[in-house]
Every structure is written in structure tokens, then in C-alpha cells.
Amino acid sequence: MKILITGGTGLIGRRLAAELVADGHEVVVLTRRPERADLPPGVEAAGWDGRTSHGWGPLVDGDTALVNLAGENIAGGRWTTGQKKRIRESRLDAGRAVVEAVGKAPQAPRVLLQASAVGYYGPRGDAEVTEQSPAGKDFLASVCAAWEDSTAAVEERGVRRVVLRTGVVLDPEGGALPKMMLPFKLFAGGPAGDGEQWMPWIHAADEIAAIRFLLDQEDAIGPYNLTAPHPVTNGELSRALGKVLHRPALLRAPAFALRLALGEMADVVLTGQRALPRRLLEAGFRFRFPEIQEALRDLLG
């Protein structure tokens, strides 16, 4: 099967593309600079402008799957008015391009996997959150809701659409984990704020496996939480990380200092969701790393 991936030059996209090619699929990553794209062997690159289907739309046909991961990094800098606009518009533009390509295709593709995040639910305190929980009202929740809605129109053509509400993906090569590790390496690690906020995490291997599982499951449709079945608080994660790294986890990063340094973006660190992958488990998916301690040992061992 031919699989087109937007946002495929990022950490998740590259890992996903490499595994799919290894299994014999034809994988094409859409990127603004195909001539410079650093992609795994066997993965093709096609140019796109991030807003339209110009140049790549004809690649979509009945034996195609689309994986839409495109979007500005939410941790790319302070959330100025301009940055918040880029975070939102990059996702909506990509969604519109996907809908345009599907609308013009002679035969609709098999499936669309649409990226989102557990930020969809907003800060939830200690309440357990499942796919049936409503959207939150903060900035990230509104972005996630709009991101998901941006490709809903493909369903009118009979395309099976799956929404991937991903938690914090733990991978030593990028994302949040290297940033978390740095203070511990300097013997200055510890919780953020009071450490009581929930952190819905997932091992990178389980993230890729879950995406592939939902790609193949013909009856999978709608939102799925891609998070480990045993979420932890920020304090619990800090203690587990300190144990694996053989470092203390005693120095807290005060909430006021994080807000001073990061502005509104500090909410990503200081709030969270106790998100559970209920639908993924009900569908029969098995996590390789359901517990944080064994996940960190595997990633950092």
C-alpha cells in the first residue's frame, strides 16, 4: 500500500516511515524541501507548500493511506500572538490541503490518520479522561479541536478517519525526554511546580505500534488516546527518571519561575490530563511498555 505522511520529517514521522518501508510499503513524505529531507532509506520525498494539494494531490488514489502529522512545534518558543497563530494555522492549512487532495482523487483513499493530542481535553486535575470526555476550553484544547475538525470532511467521501490523541512521547532522540533529562544530569532534577499534575506519556515504540495498529484495523474510526495505560504524575515521573539515571529528584522548579521563563506555554508543564487509552485497549492493542519505570529503563538503559 502507498502511504503519504505529512509532517514526516519529525521524530514520529521518521520512525513510522522507516518501519512501514521495512514492511514493504511505498512511503512518501510530503515536505517543503524534498531535496534536503533527511529520510530513512527507501522513503521517498515529495514537495508540498503545506497549504494546498498542488504537486502531490495526484499521488492519492484508492490504495492510499494518509497520515497527517503536520503542525508547528508547540514548544518552539514563547506563545506570542504570532506564534499562537502559526501553531493554529499550520495545522488548519495542512488539514485543508488533505481534504482538497481527497476531494480531487478519482478514487477515495482507504484511510486517514489525523494527528491530535490529549491537550484536546484541557487541564483536568485528577479526573480520569477517556475518548468520550469533552474538549477543554484553553488555547491548546481549542487548537486540537480545530485540528481534528480540519479533516472531518473526508468522511463525506467514505474515507475511514482515525484521530490520534497522543500524549507525551518518550524518546531519547528528541521531544520532551532529553529536556527532562538535562537537569538530572546536572544533579538539579525534580518535579515541576508541585508535581501533582498528571502526565499522560507513551513510549515511542508503543506510539508507532499504535499508529500502525490503527492503520490496519478496518473497524477503527474516530478518536483514540495514544497514552500508556498507567499515567503518572509529574512527581512520579521525576522520581522514576532520577532512579534510572541514578540522580536525585529533589529540586523543584517553582511554578512562578516556569511562568516567568515560559509565559503561557508553562501550562503545558504545570497542567495535564489523567488520560487513559480505553478505546485502544478495547480494540485489542497490547502495550509493550505499560509502566513508566520499565519504559525509562528501555529508553535509557
C-alpha positions in Angstrom: 0.0 0.0 0.0 1.1 3.6 -0.7 1.3 5.7 2.5 1.6 9.5 2.3 2.8 11.2 5.5 2.7 14.9 6.2 5.0 16.1 9.0 7.1 13.0 8.2 10.4 14.7 8.8 9.7 14.9 12.6 10.6 12.3 15.2 7.4 10.3 15.0 7.1 10.6 11.2 10.6 9.4 10.6 10.2 6.3 12.8 6.9 5.5 11.3 8.2 5.8 7.8 11.2 3.6 8.4 9.0 0.8 9.9 6.5 1.0 7.1 9.2 0.8 4.3 10.8 -2.1 6.1 7.5 -3.9 5.8 7.3 -3.4 2.1 5.0 -0.4 1.8 5.6 2.5 -0.5 6.1 5.6 1.7 6.1 9.2 0.5 6.8 12.0 2.9 5.5 15.4 2.0 7.9 18.2 2.8 8.6 21.8 1.8 12.2 21.0 0.8 12.3 17.4 -0.6 15.8 17.9 -1.9 17.1 18.4 1.6 14.9 16.0 3.5 16.9 13.6 5.7 14.7 10.5 5.5 15.2 6.8 6.2 16.5 4.6 3.3 13.7 3.7 0.9 11.4 6.6 1.9 10.5 9.0 -1.0 10.0 12.7 -0.6 7.5 14.9 -2.5 7.2 18.6 -2.3 4.3 20.5 -0.9 3.5 24.0 0.3 1.7 23.0 3.5 -1.5 24.7 2.3 -2.7 23.0 -0.9 -2.6 19.7 -2.8 -0.6 21.3 -5.6 2.1 18.9 -6.9 1.2 15.9 -4.7 -2.5 15.5 -4.9 -2.3 13.1 -7.9 -0.5 10.6 -5.6 -3.8 10.0 -3.7 -5.8 7.1 -5.0 -7.9 4.2 -3.8 -4.9 2.2 -2.5 -3.5 5.0 -0.4 -3.4 5.8 3.3 -2.8 9.3 4.5 -1.1 10.1 7.9 -1.5 13.8 8.7 1.1 14.8 11.4 1.9 18.3 10.2 1.9 21.2 12.6 4.2 23.9 14.1 6.0 22.7 17.3 4.1 23.9 20.3 7.3 24.1 22.3 9.2 26.1 19.6 9.2 29.3 21.7 7.1 31.6 23.9 3.5 31.8 22.8 3.4 35.3 21.4 0.3 36.3 19.4 2.3 35.5 16.2 3.5 32.1 17.5 0.0 31.1 18.6 -1.3 32.0 15.1 1.4 29.8 13.5 0.7 26.9 15.8 -3.0 27.0 14.8 -2.8 27.9 11.1 -0.1 25.4 10.3 -2.5 22.6 11.4 -5.6 24.0 9.7 -3.7 24.7 6.5 -2.4 21.1 6.4 -5.9 19.8 7.1 -7.4 21.8 4.2 -4.7 20.5 1.9 -5.5 16.9 2.8 -9.2 17.5 2.2 -8.5 19.1 -1.1 -6.4 16.2 -2.2 -9.0 13.6 -1.2 -11.8 15.7 -2.9 -9.9 15.6 -6.2 -8.8 12.0 -6.1 -10.5 9.8 -8.7 -11.0 7.2 -6.0 -11.0 8.0 -2.3 -8.1 6.7 -0.2 -8.6 3.9 2.2 -7.9 5.7 5.5 -6.8 9.0 7.0 -5.0 9.1 10.3 -5.3 12.6 11.8 -2.9 13.7 14.5 -4.1 15.4 17.6 -3.1 15.4 21.3 -4.5 14.8 24.7 -4.3 18.6 25.1 -7.7 18.4 23.5 -9.2 17.8 26.9 -7.6 20.8 28.6 -6.4 20.7 32.3 -8.5 18.1 34.1 -7.0 17.7 37.6 -7.3 14.2 39.0 -10.3 13.2 36.8 -9.8 10.2 34.5 -10.1 11.2 30.9 -11.3 8.9 28.1 -12.2 9.4 24.4 -15.7 10.3 25.5 -14.6 13.3 27.6 -15.4 16.7 26.1 -12.9 19.2 24.8 -11.4 21.7 27.1 -11.5 25.5 26.8 -7.9 26.6 26.9 -5.6 27.5 23.9 -4.3 24.0 23.3 -7.7 22.4 23.6 -9.1 24.9 21.0 -6.2 24.2 18.7 -6.6 20.4 19.0 -10.4 20.6 18.4 -9.9 22.7 15.3 -7.0 20.4 14.1 -9.3 17.4 14.4 -12.1 19.1 12.6 -9.9 20.3 9.8 -10.1 16.9 8.0 -13.6 15.8 9.0 -14.9 16.5 5.5 -13.1 13.4 4.1 -15.6 11.2 5.7 -18.2 12.5 3.2 -16.2 10.5 0.6 -16.4 7.4 2.7 -12.8 7.6 4.0 -12.2 5.9 7.3 -10.8 8.6 9.6 -9.0 7.9 12.8 -7.9 10.7 15.3 -4.7 10.1 17.2 -4.8 12.0 20.6 -1.2 11.5 21.6 0.3 12.1 25.0 4.0 12.9 25.7 6.1 10.6 23.5 9.2 9.5 25.4 12.2 9.1 23.1 15.8 9.8 24.0 16.5 11.2 20.5 14.0 14.1 20.7 10.9 15.6 22.1 10.4 16.1 25.8 12.6 13.4 27.3 16.1 15.0 26.5 14.8 18.3 28.0 13.7 16.5 31.1 17.0 14.6 31.5 19.3 17.7 31.4 18.6 19.0 34.9 19.1 15.4 36.3 22.4 15.1 34.6 23.4 18.4 36.4 22.2 17.0 39.7 19.4 19.5 39.7 16.4 17.4 38.7 13.0 17.3 40.3 9.3 18.0 39.8 7.8 21.0 38.0 5.6 23.0 40.3 4.0 20.9 43.0 4.5 17.7 40.9 0.9 16.7 41.3 -0.2 17.4 37.7 -0.8 14.2 35.6 1.4 13.4 32.7 0.0 11.2 30.0 3.0 9.5 28.5 3.8 6.9 25.9 7.0 5.0 24.9 8.0 5.9 21.3 7.8 2.2 20.3 4.2 2.0 21.6 3.3 5.2 19.8 4.5 3.8 16.4 3.0 0.4 17.1 -0.4 2.0 18.0 -0.4 4.1 14.8 0.3 1.0 12.7 -2.3 -0.9 14.6 -5.0 1.7 13.9 -3.8 1.9 10.3 -4.6 -1.8 9.8 -7.7 -2.1 11.8 -10.5 -1.8 9.3 -13.1 -1.1 12.0 -11.1 1.6 13.8 -12.7 5.0 13.5 -12.9 8.2 15.5 -10.6 9.3 18.4 -8.1 7.1 20.2 -5.9 8.2 23.2 -2.4 7.2 22.4 -1.1 7.1 26.0 0.2 4.4 28.3 -2.5 2.7 30.4 -0.8 3.8 33.6 -0.4 7.6 33.6 1.8 9.1 36.3 2.1 12.5 37.9 5.0 14.8 37.1 6.5 14.0 40.6 6.2 10.2 39.9 7.9 10.6 36.6 10.7 12.7 38.1 11.4 10.1 40.8 11.4 7.3 38.1 13.7 9.3 35.9 16.0 10.0 38.8 16.1 6.3 39.7 17.0 5.2 36.2 19.7 7.9 35.8 21.0 7.4 39.4 20.4 11.0 40.2 18.4 12.7 43.0 15.0 14.1 42.2 14.7 16.7 45.0 14.9 20.1 43.4 11.5 21.5 42.4 11.2 24.0 39.5 8.8 26.6 41.1 5.7 27.3 39.1 6.3 31.1 39.2 9.7 30.7 37.8 8.4 28.5 34.9 5.7 31.0 34.2 8.2 33.8 34.2 10.5 31.9 31.8 7.9 30.4 29.5 4.8 32.6 29.8 1.6 30.9 28.9 3.5 27.9 27.5 4.3 26.9 31.1 0.7 25.5 31.2 2.0 22.5 29.1 4.3 21.6 32.0 2.2 22.7 35.0 -1.2 21.2 34.0 -2.1 17.8 32.5 -4.6 15.1 32.0 -5.1 11.7 33.5 -5.8 10.3 30.1 -6.5 6.6 29.6 -6.3 4.6 26.3 -9.7 3.0 26.8 -10.6 2.5 23.1 -7.1 1.3 22.1 -7.3 -1.4 24.8 -10.8 -2.4 23.9 -9.7 -2.8 20.3 -7.1 -5.4 21.5 -3.9 -3.3 21.3 -1.1 -4.6 23.7 1.4 -2.1 25.1 5.0 -3.3 25.3 5.7 -0.7 28.0 2.7 0.0 30.2 4.7 1.1 33.2 6.9 4.2 33.4 9.9 2.5 35.2 10.4 -0.2 32.6 9.8 2.3 29.8 12.6 4.6 31.0 14.9 1.6 31.6 14.4 0.5 28.0 14.9 4.0 26.6 17.9 5.0 28.7 19.4 1.7 29.7 
